[in-house]
């Protein structure tokens, strides 16, 4: 028996006698010969291959290599061995020649091997599991390329007369489908993050496309396996197949049953079994498309939503629930995924050849179901909407695949047709349809702005589409709501301003509906500009601000309330001047104060807002017309700036960090020392300035340190009125500059002066022994606020207004610092009869008594000051001379001392005896009955 087998199959003995390594080398050589052969020559060798190989023992020709391959596969199949030796070279070859026309050799060989059932089963099973067995990125990439070629054999193999793949297509598909989870794993792990967006790798792209062709294969019908699918043109789509909605009736069940009978037996449930995998796949494709393909991403969003709804609606039915429902879900998924899968490919070179047919088909489908399911088809109305959504999703996926010049070419050719079909969809009540239409319109309208080579014709087409959209703002319906965002986005990037001009005309319209829609456009435009880096041009935004301020007086309550919310979102330089003018006017019907406060509160950490506000108030105070504000405020209004200033405290209580505002505010005042509006402004926020007192005082010191001392000659000439006009202007400027820091200090509350440990306020002046060393305060070198005040008050050469204000502010200094210093300076001044210094000392003491009360009166140096005043009062004087004025100051000071004592007599029992003696010794001093003091004249 064995001898007979040897005679019948001598080749097997030779094969068995060869070492395993020699077989591997031999098959490697054979595969190299076959894969490097020209496709036509390889095909020719296969077609004339003889079945008699009894005398072939070498691999000198293609025929011999084919024979060796055939025997190797057959014997490996019988022994159950792997076929990696032939499949890995094929896979590597497919990867190497992926984009080449010379890579068809593996397809030819597989077509030939598949004609034998035993070889087909072995090769197909090994091909299916090799991607799981070998964890190699290159093997996986080549595998995806090879399998995709097998599934798309019709577009690759028509030129060859072999039917192996076609005959085994269904069986091959069933064998390969279990690889879908592995492909999905590659897809989901193949994303890389860039600028917060997911992008695919080359391997994940190949895996996604391979997974798509496998699932597409599950949607094919038997007659489609031998003939290419025919695309419907515009005439053939006069009555497309209706896609079933969520609700199911008997008629739809019957139609579904009839259609499902043509599905290939055994494959009908396979696609449904992979529904969850399809959902995961679409999620990944959506993540990859978000950054660069917004229209395609919109289509993917809707496909994902549909798949999830399908899973929820039909996923709970089991076989016993009824075959009709099962057939319905299979038909629904299969009929839709046939198109979706084709449109989702990431790489598909042949796709551009059929896009026109697909575009016509989808547009015709939308138009057909719009015309036939709008009226008179109530029972099928849901089905009409669902089918329109399907065609619209396909349109988004189709158009979203193209970008750049290709997309522009499609829009140029089909723009009018697309616009005509889609405009009617904006009247639909389904939000998914409206979202898809708006997304496509965005791509069409914004296309010229995204291209550097847009032409005049493109611009004209775009204007025509925008004009059609503007007409939809005449009604308050779903269409109007849909185009609001679209028009707003267009206005945000348009440079000619024509569209915005038309919107603003509607905003000023007498039609309430038009005003509401136009207001919604402006509202979206503001929010778009707020959320993006878009830089607003001055002209259009000033016009928008002016129109919105007019809306504060609109008869529609909703518009007025929304305007109050929108104005803070606009740059304050466009809004604030007009609002200030509005608040200052006498028209109380318009809520200008509320809008003004909201704008300030929204920008409460922006220093530039203060500058804008002060400039506007200054201009109004000087009677200057503000052109921008005047554009929207009636003429002849009575202006009252105090209305604005009274609102300031309400804003300042919302400021969280005063340090960010103090610097610019101080700089503003220092740069405009003669601006009285700034002083009035500070007077309304003095309590809040205390929260950042150190910062305020620090800047005051810096400013005062930078000021030069007054030149004696210049001061003398000015007093004698012999200075030039330039000198006079310089003196006036110097006066305001020296007054400015003092005015800021004057705005601070008294509590700022209470901290004796504050180096900014007192430096070393609180050291009592130091006070007695200075006969001339001009030599005090302490860089503190108190030292500067004392210098300004007691300096020999100083403006009278500056001296008075400085002396007044000295009265706020803590008594422990002020009174020892004043006592010393008053004594020196009395000795030298320095009337100016005497008056300054008395004024500061009087102020201290007024603001400090008993704290100043109880200080020991008050007694010594009293005695010095007694000496001054004994000086001979005449009416209206300098000594007489100084003595009047002494009288005022003594009167204040007595008045302060009388307010709390129990606190001053020890001090009254010596003062009574003075009064008795000096006679009838009627002036001690005065309880007020007058300013130094």
Secondary structure, DSSP 8 states (H G I E B T S, - for coil): -HHHHHHH-HHHHHHHHS-HHHHHHHHHHHHHHHHHS-HHHHHHHHHT--S--TT----SSHHHHHHHHHHHHHHHHHHT---HHHHHHHHHHHHHTTTSTT--HHHHHHHHHTTSHHHHHHHHHHHHHHHHH---HHHHHHHHHHHHHHHTHHHHHTTS---HHHHTHHHHHHHHHTTHHHHHHHHHH-EEEETTEEEE-HHHHHHHHHHHHHHHHTT--GGGGTS------TTGGGG------SS--HHHHHHHHHHHTTS-TTTTTHHHHTHHHHHHHHHHHHHHHTTT-HHHHHHHHHHHHHHHHHHHHHTT--GGG-HHHHHHHHHHHHHHHHHHHHHT-S--GGGGGTHHHHHHHHHHHHHHHHHHSSSS-GGGHHHHHHHHHHHHHHHHHHHHT--HHHHHHHHHHHHHHHHHHHHHHTT-S-HHHHHHHHHHHHHHHHTGGG-TT--HHHHHHHHHHHHHHHHGGGS-SHHHHHHHHHHHHHHHH-SS-HHHHHHHHHHT-S-HHHHHHHHHHHHHHHHHHHHS-----HHHHHHHHHHHHHHTT-S-HHHHHHHHHHHTTS-HHHHHHHHHHHHHSS--SS-HHHHHHHHHHHTTT-HHHHHHHHHHHHHHHTT---HHHHTSS-TT----THHHHHHHHHHHTT-S-THHHHHHHHHHHHHTTT-HHHHHHHHTSHHHHGGGHHHHHHHHHHHHHTS----HHHHHHHHTT---HHHHHHHHHHHHHHHHHHHHHHHS-GGGG--TT-TTTTTTTT-HHHHTT-SSGGG----SHHHHHHHHHH-SS--HHHHHHHHHHHTTS-HHHHHHHHHHHHHHHHHHT-HHHHHHHHHHHHHHHHHHTHHHHTSTHHHHHHHHHHHHHTS---TTSHHHHHHHHHHHHHHHHHHHHHHTGGG-TTTHHHHHHHHHHH---GGGG--------
